Amino acid sequence: MNTEYLTLNEIRTIGFEALLRELGPVGAIRFIQQYETGRGNYTRDRRKWLPKKSVLEIGRQIIKERQSKSK
């Protein structure tokens, strides 16, 4: 099948039919649920749990880790 000339809606329909055929209704829904948009503000939240380091500090840490692994 040449999908180059299909509309996005046709591709979506064919894709969902393939999921249903291969995974069944429950498996297809579980697969689609993996792609939900989620909640919250990831950018704001990650600033809370990631340490504040400069690019230079991160680079030094990478070099240090590589040197300790090569020994």
N, C-alpha and C positions, 0 to 999 in steps of 0.2 A: 504494500500500500504506500503510495506516495503522499506523505503528509504535508508536503511543501505548499499545496494549494488548498488545504483545508482551513476553515475559519477556526478561531480559538474555541468557539462553542462546539464545533464538530470534533475537534481534538479532545476537548473535555468530555464529551459524550462517549466517544470511542474508548478513551482512557478509563472512564468509570465502568463501562461495560466489561473491559478487560479485567479490572479489579474484581468485579462481581463474579466473572467466570472463573478466575484463578483462585480467589480467596473466599468466595461466598459472601453473603450479605454482612455477616458479623465481622469477618476479617476485613472487608472493604471499608466499613465504617471505622474500625479500629485504626486502619492505615491512615485514613483521612484525618482522624482526630489528632494525629501526631503533628499536624501542620496548623494547629490553631494559633492565633496571634498572641495569646498570653495576656498577662495583665501587668500593670505597674510601669515603672520607668527604669529600664535596665541601666541606662547611662548614669542616672542619678544614684541608683542603688549600688552599682559596682564601685563607684567612688567611695562609698562607705566601707566596703570590705577589702578593697585593694590597697596595698601600702602606697603611700605617695613617694615615688622615686623618680629621679630624673633619668633621661635617656643614658647619660653617662654612667649613672649608678647601675642601671640595668645591664649595660654593656660590660662593665667590670665584673658583675656577678656572673654573666655568661662565660666570660674568659676564665674566671675562677673555677666554675663548675666543670668546664671542659678540661682544664689542667688537672683537676683532682680525679677525673674519670680516666685520663690517659696514663695515670701512674699505676 
